[in-house]
Amino acid sequence: MIETQTLLSLFSETRALTEALCKPLEIEDYVVQPTLDVSPPKWHLGHTTWFFETFILEKYKPNYKLFHDDFAYVFNSYYETLGKRVIRSDRGNLSRPGVTKVYDYRHYVTHELKAFLEEGISAEIEEVLLIGIHHEKQHQELLMTDIKYILGNNPLLPAYRESFIENPEETLTQDWLSFSEGVYEIGYAGNDFCYDNEQNRHKTYCQNFEISNRLVTNEEFIEFIDAGGYKDFNYWHADGWEWVNAENISQPMYWHKIEGEWFIYTFEGLQKISLKSAVCHISYYEAFAYAQWKECRLPTEFEWEVAQGSFNWGSRWEWTESSYLPYPGYSKAPGALGEYNGKFMVNQKVLRGGSVVTAPNHTRSTYRNFFQPNLRWQFTGIRLAK
């Protein structure tokens, strides 16, 4: 069991950070949903609050009074076990409840949960609380990527805030790190928090492999563009080639070519591309095609985990060649929490590492992120292997 004051601090800091991330927003920014995969900031504020209310307060706190009877319907995301909900594509239609009301909801639930924690909680409730805290940390990253998409698709390309470093340079000279074939242990092996998809720890066999000591840079990716990489089907999966043509893809997300020079939309607004920074907002399809063009490949998630102690990671989520599948012995938790990870183990690729907008103290070397291969609004990049 974790000490009550430690839990209170972790919970309070997490709740405060979510609201701090929204400080630079105009009130109109809170409701915009320009595409299906992007949720309005107001919805993130409500959903992360609903999680604590539904999974802890309503279930465990005696005589708890719901803030509003309709909010479970409004802020449930995908939990079929918990009943009907607003469909994802309609989240941007929720002009009501207003932003002020959603903040009132947050503060009510935060106050109620703090009071509940101070009374002391069981190990069972602590486990759910930690999931809720890390669930909100996940949404802090989603909130940032959604805010960038909202502002990056505004015709004025407004800045989110000044002095936000999202494109650090890759300073290392390209080198290949070699690893010998053998049996390696994969998965989480500790006593702190982890998600169920990081378990069970198990042995896996890796062939001899080499992996890059750094990420692919913008300068290197421009070479791929200039060489006609987006126009040559030979580098692409059939699905990827169909996606390129159907969506008219010719460059990474947020790139703009202006009078022959490449610019990129960032949290600081439109800027000239930094050639030495790691390429970002890349789909798995693009990562695979680039690797093919370089006569390399993407690492498997197991190779990445074996090698991660030998290189720096954390500025970009790194696409791997691994499909998102359960580890040996994996079983879903009972009830609604069993919907958290297990039901998404199909048609997705695993990403490893973290990004410049990942919440503090949230990622680890065994963390398994996952997205569909066409998505690229997250801070995703490329590390090559061979």
C-alpha positions in Angstrom: 0.0 0.0 0.0 1.1 3.6 -0.8 1.0 6.2 2.0 -2.2 8.3 1.9 -0.3 11.6 1.6 1.7 10.2 -1.3 -1.5 9.2 -3.1 -3.1 12.5 -2.4 -0.1 14.4 -3.8 0.0 12.2 -6.9 -3.7 12.7 -7.5 -3.7 16.4 -6.8 -0.7 17.1 -9.0 -2.2 15.1 -11.9 -5.6 16.9 -11.7 -3.8 20.3 -11.5 -1.6 19.6 -14.5 -4.5 18.8 -16.8 -6.1 22.2 -16.0 -2.7 23.9 -16.4 -2.4 22.5 -19.9 -5.7 24.2 -20.8 -4.7 27.6 -19.5 -3.5 29.0 -22.9 -6.8 28.1 -24.6 -9.4 30.5 -25.7 -12.9 29.5 -24.6 -13.8 28.7 -28.2 -10.9 26.2 -28.4 -12.5 23.9 -25.8 -15.3 22.6 -28.0 -13.7 22.1 -31.5 -13.6 18.6 -33.0 -12.1 18.9 -36.5 -11.8 15.1 -37.0 -13.0 11.9 -35.5 -9.8 11.0 -33.7 -9.6 14.4 -32.0 -11.7 15.1 -28.9 -12.5 18.6 -27.7 -10.4 19.7 -24.7 -13.7 20.2 -22.7 -14.5 16.5 -23.3 -11.1 15.4 -22.0 -11.6 17.5 -18.8 -15.0 15.8 -18.3 -14.0 12.3 -19.2 -11.1 12.1 -16.8 -13.4 13.3 -14.1 -16.1 10.8 -15.0 -13.6 8.0 -14.6 -12.9 8.8 -10.9 -16.6 9.4 -10.2 -17.8 6.2 -11.9 -15.0 3.8 -10.9 -14.4 5.0 -7.3 -16.8 7.5 -5.8 -20.1 6.1 -7.1 -19.0 2.5 -6.3 -17.1 2.9 -3.1 -18.0 6.1 -1.3 -21.1 5.8 1.0 -24.0 8.2 0.1 -22.1 9.7 -2.7 -24.3 12.1 -4.8 -23.6 12.3 -8.5 -22.7 15.8 -9.8 -25.2 15.4 -12.6 -27.3 12.5 -13.8 -26.5 13.0 -17.5 -22.7 13.3 -17.2 -22.1 9.6 -17.4 -23.8 9.6 -20.8 -21.9 12.6 -22.0 -18.4 11.6 -20.8 -18.2 7.8 -21.1 -15.8 7.0 -23.9 -16.0 3.4 -25.0 -17.1 1.4 -21.9 -20.0 -0.8 -23.2 -20.4 -2.3 -19.7 -21.4 1.1 -18.3 -24.2 1.8 -20.7 -25.1 4.3 -23.5 -22.8 7.2 -24.4 -22.5 10.1 -26.9 -20.9 8.6 -30.0 -17.3 9.8 -30.5 -18.0 11.8 -33.7 -20.6 13.9 -31.8 -18.3 15.1 -29.0 -17.8 18.4 -30.8 -21.6 19.0 -30.8 -21.7 19.3 -27.0 -21.9 23.1 -26.6 -23.6 22.2 -23.4 -22.6 21.5 -20.6 -20.5 24.7 -20.8 -16.8 24.9 -20.0 -17.6 26.6 -16.6 -19.9 23.7 -15.7 -17.3 21.1 -16.7 -14.7 22.8 -14.4 -17.3 22.9 -11.6 -17.7 19.1 -12.2 -13.9 18.6 -12.0 -13.6 20.6 -8.8 -16.5 18.8 -7.2 -15.2 15.3 -7.9 -11.6 16.3 -7.0 -12.8 17.6 -3.6 -15.0 14.5 -3.0 -12.2 12.1 -3.9 -9.6 13.9 -1.7 -11.9 13.7 1.3 -12.5 10.0 0.6 -8.8 9.3 0.3 -8.1 11.1 3.6 -10.4 8.6 5.3 -8.1 5.7 4.2 -8.8 3.3 1.3 -8.3 -0.4 0.7 -5.8 -2.0 -1.6 -8.5 -2.7 -4.1 -9.5 0.9 -4.3 -5.9 2.0 -4.4 -5.3 -0.1 -7.5 -8.3 1.5 -9.3 -7.1 5.0 -8.1 -3.7 4.4 -9.7 -5.3 3.3 -12.9 -7.4 6.5 -12.8 -4.4 8.7 -12.3 -2.4 7.1 -15.1 -5.5 7.2 -17.3 -5.6 11.0 -16.8 -1.9 11.1 -17.6 -2.6 9.4 -20.9 -5.3 12.0 -21.5 -2.9 14.8 -20.8 -0.9 13.6 -23.8 -4.0 13.2 -25.9 -5.1 16.6 -24.8 -1.9 18.1 -26.0 -2.0 16.3 -29.4 -5.6 17.2 -29.8 -4.9 20.9 -29.0 -2.1 20.9 -31.6 -4.5 19.4 -34.2 -7.2 21.9 -33.4 -4.9 24.9 -33.7 -2.8 23.4 -36.5 -5.9 23.1 -38.6 -7.0 26.7 -37.9 -6.3 28.8 -41.0 -4.4 31.3 -38.9 -2.1 28.6 -37.5 -2.1 30.3 -34.0 0.6 29.5 -31.4 -0.5 27.5 -28.3 2.2 29.1 -26.2 5.7 30.4 -26.5 8.9 28.6 -25.6 7.6 25.1 -26.0 10.5 22.8 -27.1 8.9 20.0 -29.1 11.7 19.4 -31.7 15.0 18.8 -29.9 17.8 18.0 -32.3 19.4 14.6 -32.8 23.0 15.4 -32.1 24.5 11.9 -32.4 26.2 10.7 -35.6 24.4 7.7 -37.1 25.7 4.4 -35.6 24.4 0.9 -35.5 24.1 -1.0 -32.1 24.5 -4.7 -32.4 22.7 -7.4 -30.3 23.3 -11.1 -30.4 20.7 -13.7 -31.0 19.3 -15.3 -27.8 16.5 -15.6 -25.4 15.5 -12.4 -23.6 12.9 -11.6 -20.9 10.3 -9.1 -22.0 7.6 -7.3 -20.0 7.2 -5.5 -16.7 8.9 -7.0 -13.6 8.5 -4.6 -10.7 6.1 -3.6 -7.9 5.1 -0.2 -9.1 2.2 0.7 -11.4 2.0 -0.8 -14.9 -0.8 -1.6 -17.3 -2.1 -5.1 -17.7 -0.8 -5.2 -21.3 2.8 -5.1 -20.1 2.3 -8.4 -18.3 3.1 -11.3 -18.0 6.9 -11.1 -18.1 8.0 -13.8 -20.5 10.9 -15.1 -22.6 11.2 -14.4 -26.3 13.8 -15.3 -28.9 15.5 -12.6 -31.0 17.7 -13.1 -34.0 20.9 -11.1 -34.4 19.9 -7.5 -35.0 21.2 -4.0 -35.3 19.3 -0.9 -34.3 20.0 2.8 -34.8 21.4 4.8 -32.0 19.2 7.8 -33.0 15.9 8.7 -34.7 15.5 9.6 -38.3 15.8 13.3 -38.8 13.7 15.8 -40.9 16.7 16.2 -43.2 16.8 12.5 -43.9 13.1 12.3 -44.4 13.2 15.2 -46.9 15.7 13.1 -48.9 13.0 10.4 -49.1 10.4 12.9 -50.3 12.8 14.4 -52.9 13.6 10.9 -54.1 9.9 10.3 -54.9 9.2 8.1 -51.9 5.6 9.0 -51.8 5.2 8.3 -55.5 6.8 4.8 -55.7 4.5 1.9 -54.7 7.5 -0.4 -54.2 8.1 1.0 -50.7 4.6 0.7 -49.4 2.3 -2.0 -48.1 -0.8 -2.3 -50.3 -2.9 -0.7 -47.5 -0.4 2.1 -47.1 -0.3 2.8 -50.9 -4.1 2.9 -51.0 -4.0 5.3 -48.0 -1.4 7.6 -49.7 -3.5 7.9 -52.8 -6.9 8.1 -51.2 -5.8 10.8 -48.8 -3.4 12.5 -51.2 -0.5 12.2 -48.8 2.8 13.7 -49.9 4.5 14.8 -46.7 4.3 14.4 -42.9 1.4 16.0 -41.0 1.9 19.7 -40.2 4.5 20.3 -43.0 4.0 23.2 -45.4 6.1 24.0 -48.4 6.3 27.8 -48.9 8.2 29.3 -51.7 10.4 26.2 -52.0 11.2 25.9 -48.3 9.8 23.5 -45.7 8.0 24.9 -42.7 6.2 23.0 -39.9 3.4 24.0 -37.5 4.5 23.7 -33.9 3.0 24.8 -30.5 4.9 28.0 -31.1 3.2 28.6 -34.4 4.6 28.1 -38.0 8.3 27.7 -38.1 11.0 26.8 -40.5 11.9 23.1 -40.2 14.9 22.2 -38.1 16.7 19.7 -40.3 18.5 17.9 -37.4 15.3 17.4 -35.4 13.6 14.0 -35.4 10.9 13.7 -37.9 7.5 13.7 -36.3 3.8 13.0 -36.9 4.5 10.0 -39.1 2.1 7.1 -39.7 3.3 3.5 -39.5 2.7 3.3 -43.2 5.2 6.2 -43.8 7.7 4.7 -41.2 7.6 1.4 -43.0 8.0 3.0 -46.5 11.0 5.1 -45.3 12.6 2.0 -43.8 12.1 0.1 -47.1 13.6 3.0 -49.1 16.7 2.9 -46.8 16.9 -0.9 -47.2 16.3 -1.3 -43.5 13.2 -2.2 -41.4 11.5 -1.1 -38.2 12.5 -2.9 -35.0 10.1 -5.3 -33.3 8.8 -4.2 -29.9 10.9 -7.0 -28.4 14.1 -5.8 -30.1 13.3 -2.3 -28.9 12.9 -3.3 -25.3 16.1 -5.4 -25.4 18.1 -2.5 -26.8 16.5 0.5 -25.2 19.1 0.8 -22.5 21.7 1.6 -25.1 20.1 4.7 -26.7 18.2 7.8 -25.7 14.4 7.7 -26.1 11.4 9.7 -25.1 11.1 12.6 -27.6 9.0 10.6 -30.1 6.8 7.5 -29.9 8.6 5.0 -32.0 6.7 2.8 -34.4 7.6 -0.9 -34.3 7.0 -3.8 -36.6 5.0 -5.6 -33.9 1.2 -6.0 -34.0 -0.5 -5.2 -30.7 -1.2 -8.6 -29.2 -1.6 -10.1 -25.7 1.5 -11.4 -24.0 1.5 -15.1 -22.9 -0.9 -15.7 -20.0 -2.6 -12.3 -20.4 -6.2 -12.1 -19.2 -8.6 -9.1 -19.1 -9.7 -7.8 -15.8 -13.4 -8.4 -14.9 -16.0 -5.8 -15.5 -15.6 -2.4 -17.2 -11.9 -2.1 -16.5 -11.3 -5.2 -18.6 -12.2 -3.0 -21.6 -9.2 -0.7 -21.0 -6.7 -2.5 -23.1 -7.7 -6.0 -24.1 -10.4 -5.2 -26.6 -8.1 -3.1 -28.7 -5.7 -6.0 -29.5 -6.5 -6.1 -33.2 -5.5 -4.1 -36.3 -3.0 -1.9 -34.3 0.7 -1.5 -34.2 2.8 -1.1 -31.1 4.8 2.1 -30.4 7.5 2.3 -27.7 9.2 5.1 -25.8 7.3 8.3 -25.1 7.2 11.8 -26.5 7.8 15.4 -25.6 4.2 15.7 -24.5 4.0 12.5 -22.5 3.0 13.2 -18.9 5.8 13.3 -16.2 6.5 9.9 -14.6 4.2 8.1 -16.9 6.3 6.0 -19.3 8.8 3.2 -18.8 10.8 0.8 -21.0 8.0 -1.8 -21.0 5.2 0.6 -21.8 3.2 -0.5 -24.9 1.4 2.3 -26.7 -0.7 1.3 -29.8 -2.5 3.0 -32.7 -3.9 2.1 -36.1 -1.2 2.3 -38.8 -2.7 5.3 -40.6 -2.8 7.6 -37.6 -0.2 10.3 -37.2 -1.5 13.2 -35.0 0.5 11.8 -32.1 4.2 12.6 -31.7 5.4 9.6 -33.6 8.8 9.0 -35.2 11.1 6.4 -36.7 14.1 4.4 -35.5 15.6 2.0 -38.0 16.7 -1.6 -37.5 18.3 -4.2 -39.7 
